[in-house]
Amino acid sequence: MTHSSRSLMVWGCISSKGVDELVFIDGILDKNKYLSILKDNLIKSANNMNIRGSFKFYQAMIQNINRK
């Protein structure tokens, strides 16, 4: 059996109201790509889960982001 050294990186939104779609990330995740993912998906995910008004955003497991 041959094992691949490829990896898969995703962004997802989880709340007490549920979960939303995963965003599959191609290539290297740098700060600009991460901010773009948040800009394009965070509010949309909150709306999809019927989260209205203000909410708190917490991030976890981001130590692998290329900070260049």
Residue, then its C-alpha position, 0 to 999 in steps of 0.5 A: m500500500t502506498h501512502s500519499s504525503r498530501s494534506l487537506m486544509v479546510w476552514g469551517c464554522i461551528s456554533s451552538k446553532g449548528v455547523d456550516e459548509l467547509v471551505f477547502i483551502d488550496g496551496i499555502l495559507d498565509k495571512n492574506k488568504y486567511l483574511s480573505i476566507l473570513k471576509d468571504n465566509l464568516i458573516k455568510s456562515a453566521n447568516n446560514m445558521n440564523i445567528r443575528g446581531s452580534f457574535k464572538f469569533y474565536q479561532a483555533m488551531i492556526q499555528n500553521i499559517n505562513r506569516k510572511 
